[in-house]
Amino acid sequence: MKFLKIAIKDLKTEFRTKGTVNFLFLFAFLSIMLFSATVEKPEPALLWIVFIFAGMLGYSRAFLREVETGTLEALKISPVSPSSVLFGKILYNSVIMLMLEAFVIPVFMAVFNTYPKNLILAVAVLTAGNLAFVVVSSSLSVLVIKSRARELLLPILLFPVVFPVIISTVQAFSMAVSGNLDGIQGPVSVILGFSASMLAVGYLTIDYAFVE
């Protein structure tokens, strides 16, 4: 369970500095306030947009921070497999994502005074979509980790790759909000299948980041 140690190490570092968490919470809150001042009738996609941009700014930091601090070199010579590092980063990002959800969803519903007809399913769909986003962003971070323009390159690669997840999550979430669940299995299957595929891609390419 070495990936757990990686995740715990990152979480301890994050809770000590609170840099990423504070930034994500503040960004999400300001985004919701901005939407509340400019949008009269909220659409389900607005909530997903908040998570997309917050995640794009925050989740990639798990790998990029290792490069900036030089600890990636230490991980290379440590008795930890590259796949354990990847799964540890995904677990770390997943915890951050769940914390963000626990904050954003109640605030969004309170500000817009809107409540899904099937709240449990709506939260489950959002969680599945966010987990897929975490897997994609973490896996793509591995591919750009050696690029000098990695912080600019990652968003450019991320949006086209994660587009099927975005569309499927919006469709499934809209169905859960309206209570019309006919055909919701389709977009949910796309989310789960895409997550599994990108997890496999990350597993097969993580060795690249550990090669000089």
C-alpha positions as CSV (number, residue, x, y, z in Angstrom):
1,M,0.0,0.0,0.0
2,K,2.8,2.4,-0.8
3,F,0.5,4.6,-2.8
4,L,-1.3,5.4,0.5
5,K,2.0,6.7,1.9
6,I,2.4,8.9,-1.1
7,A,-1.2,10.3,-0.7
8,I,-0.8,10.8,3.1
9,K,2.6,12.6,2.5
10,D,0.9,15.0,0.1
11,L,-2.1,15.5,2.3
12,K,0.1,16.3,5.3
13,T,2.0,18.8,3.2
14,E,-1.2,20.4,2.0
15,F,-2.9,20.6,5.4
16,R,0.3,22.2,6.7
17,T,0.6,24.8,4.0
18,K,-3.1,25.0,2.9
19,G,-2.0,26.6,-0.3
20,T,-4.0,24.6,-2.8
21,V,-7.0,24.0,-0.6
22,N,-7.4,27.7,0.3
23,F,-7.0,28.7,-3.3
24,L,-9.5,26.2,-4.7
25,F,-12.1,27.1,-2.0
26,L,-11.7,30.8,-2.6
27,F,-11.8,30.4,-6.4
28,A,-15.0,28.3,-6.2
29,F,-16.7,30.7,-3.8
30,L,-15.9,33.7,-6.0
31,S,-17.1,31.9,-9.1
32,I,-20.4,31.1,-7.5
33,M,-20.8,34.7,-6.3
34,L,-20.0,35.9,-9.8
35,F,-22.6,33.6,-11.4
36,S,-25.2,34.6,-8.8
37,A,-24.7,38.3,-9.9
38,T,-24.8,37.6,-13.6
39,V,-27.2,34.6,-14.1
40,E,-30.9,34.9,-13.3
41,K,-31.8,31.3,-13.9
42,P,-29.0,28.8,-12.9
43,E,-28.4,25.9,-15.2
44,P,-27.0,22.6,-13.8
45,A,-23.9,23.1,-16.0
46,L,-22.8,26.1,-14.0
47,L,-22.0,23.9,-11.0
48,W,-19.9,21.6,-13.2
49,I,-18.1,24.6,-14.7
50,V,-17.0,25.7,-11.2
51,F,-15.5,22.2,-10.6
52,I,-13.8,22.1,-14.0
53,F,-11.9,25.4,-13.6
54,A,-11.1,24.8,-10.0
55,G,-9.8,21.3,-10.8
56,M,-7.8,22.5,-13.8
57,L,-6.0,25.0,-11.6
58,G,-5.6,22.7,-8.6
59,Y,-5.3,19.0,-9.5
60,S,-2.3,19.3,-11.7
61,R,-0.3,20.8,-8.8
62,A,0.2,17.3,-7.3
63,F,2.8,16.3,-9.9
64,L,4.1,19.8,-10.8
65,R,4.9,20.5,-7.1
66,E,7.3,17.5,-7.1
67,V,9.2,19.0,-10.0
68,E,9.3,22.5,-8.6
69,T,10.5,21.3,-5.2
70,G,12.9,18.8,-6.6
71,T,11.3,15.9,-4.8
72,L,10.7,14.1,-8.0
73,E,14.3,13.1,-8.1
74,A,14.0,11.6,-4.6
75,L,10.9,9.6,-5.7
76,K,13.0,8.2,-8.6
77,I,15.5,6.6,-6.3
78,S,13.1,5.6,-3.6
79,P,11.8,2.0,-3.3
80,V,8.4,3.1,-4.6
81,S,7.1,2.0,-8.0
82,P,6.1,4.7,-10.5
83,S,2.5,3.3,-10.5
84,S,2.3,3.7,-6.7
85,V,3.2,7.4,-7.2
86,L,0.5,7.8,-9.8
87,F,-2.2,6.1,-7.7
88,G,-1.0,8.1,-4.6
89,K,-1.4,11.4,-6.5
90,I,-4.9,10.3,-7.8
91,L,-5.9,9.5,-4.2
92,Y,-4.6,12.8,-3.0
93,N,-6.4,14.7,-5.6
94,S,-9.6,12.7,-5.0
95,V,-9.5,13.7,-1.3
96,I,-9.1,17.4,-2.2
97,M,-12.0,17.0,-4.7
98,L,-14.3,15.5,-2.1
99,M,-13.5,18.4,0.3
100,L,-14.2,20.9,-2.5
101,E,-17.6,19.1,-3.3
102,A,-18.6,19.2,0.4
103,F,-18.0,23.0,0.3
104,V,-19.3,23.9,-3.1
105,I,-22.5,21.9,-3.5
106,P,-24.2,23.3,-0.3
107,V,-23.1,26.9,-1.1
108,F,-24.3,26.6,-4.7
109,M,-27.7,25.3,-3.6
110,A,-28.1,28.0,-0.9
111,V,-27.0,30.9,-3.2
112,F,-29.2,29.9,-6.1
113,N,-32.0,28.4,-4.0
114,T,-32.1,25.3,-6.2
115,Y,-32.3,21.7,-5.1
116,P,-32.1,18.6,-7.3
117,K,-35.1,16.3,-7.3
118,N,-32.8,13.4,-6.8
119,L,-30.0,14.9,-4.6
120,I,-28.2,11.6,-3.9
121,L,-28.0,10.7,-7.6
122,A,-26.9,14.2,-8.5
123,V,-24.1,14.2,-6.0
124,A,-23.1,10.7,-7.2
125,V,-22.9,11.8,-10.8
126,L,-20.9,14.9,-9.9
127,T,-18.5,12.8,-7.9
128,A,-18.1,10.3,-10.7
129,G,-17.4,13.2,-13.2
130,N,-15.0,14.8,-10.8
131,L,-13.2,11.5,-10.2
132,A,-12.8,11.1,-14.0
133,F,-11.5,14.6,-14.1
134,V,-9.0,13.8,-11.4
135,V,-7.8,10.7,-13.2
136,V,-7.4,12.5,-16.6
137,S,-5.6,15.5,-15.1
138,S,-3.3,13.3,-13.0
139,S,-2.5,11.0,-15.9
140,L,-1.9,13.9,-18.4
141,S,0.4,15.6,-15.8
142,V,2.7,12.7,-16.2
143,L,3.0,13.3,-20.0
144,V,3.9,17.0,-19.7
145,I,6.0,16.8,-16.5
146,K,9.2,17.2,-18.4
147,S,8.1,20.1,-20.6
148,R,9.3,23.6,-19.7
149,A,5.9,24.9,-20.6
150,R,4.1,22.2,-18.6
151,E,1.8,24.6,-16.7
152,L,0.6,26.1,-20.1
153,L,0.6,22.8,-22.0
154,L,-1.5,20.8,-19.5
155,P,-4.7,22.9,-19.9
156,I,-4.3,22.8,-23.7
157,L,-4.2,19.0,-23.6
158,L,-6.7,18.6,-20.8
159,F,-9.8,20.2,-22.3
160,P,-10.0,18.2,-25.5
161,V,-9.2,14.9,-23.7
162,V,-11.7,15.5,-20.9
163,F,-14.5,16.8,-23.2
164,P,-16.4,13.5,-23.3
165,V,-16.5,13.5,-19.5
166,I,-17.7,17.1,-19.4
167,I,-20.6,16.5,-21.8
168,S,-21.6,13.2,-20.1
169,T,-21.5,14.7,-16.6
170,V,-23.6,17.6,-17.7
171,Q,-26.2,15.3,-19.3
172,A,-26.4,12.9,-16.3
173,F,-26.4,15.7,-13.8
174,S,-29.2,17.6,-15.6
175,M,-31.3,14.4,-15.6
176,A,-30.7,13.9,-11.9
177,V,-31.7,17.6,-11.2
178,S,-34.8,17.4,-13.2
179,G,-35.8,13.9,-12.0
180,N,-36.0,12.5,-15.5
181,L,-33.7,9.5,-15.4
182,D,-34.5,8.0,-18.7
183,G,-31.3,7.2,-20.5
184,I,-29.0,8.2,-17.6
185,Q,-27.1,4.9,-17.9
186,G,-25.5,6.1,-21.2
187,P,-23.6,9.1,-19.9
188,V,-22.7,7.4,-16.6
189,S,-21.2,4.5,-18.6
190,V,-19.2,7.0,-20.7
191,I,-17.8,8.6,-17.5
192,L,-16.9,5.3,-15.9
193,G,-15.4,3.8,-19.1
194,F,-13.4,6.9,-19.8
195,S,-12.0,6.9,-16.3
196,A,-10.9,3.3,-16.6
197,S,-9.3,4.0,-20.0
198,M,-7.3,7.1,-18.8
199,L,-6.3,5.2,-15.6
200,A,-4.8,2.6,-17.9
201,V,-3.0,5.3,-20.0
202,G,-1.5,6.8,-16.9
203,Y,-0.4,3.4,-15.6
204,L,1.3,2.7,-18.9
205,T,3.0,6.1,-19.2
206,I,4.1,6.8,-15.6
207,D,7.5,5.2,-16.2
208,Y,8.2,8.0,-18.7
209,A,8.4,10.5,-15.9
210,F,10.9,8.5,-14.0
211,V,13.4,8.1,-16.9
212,E,16.1,10.6,-17.4
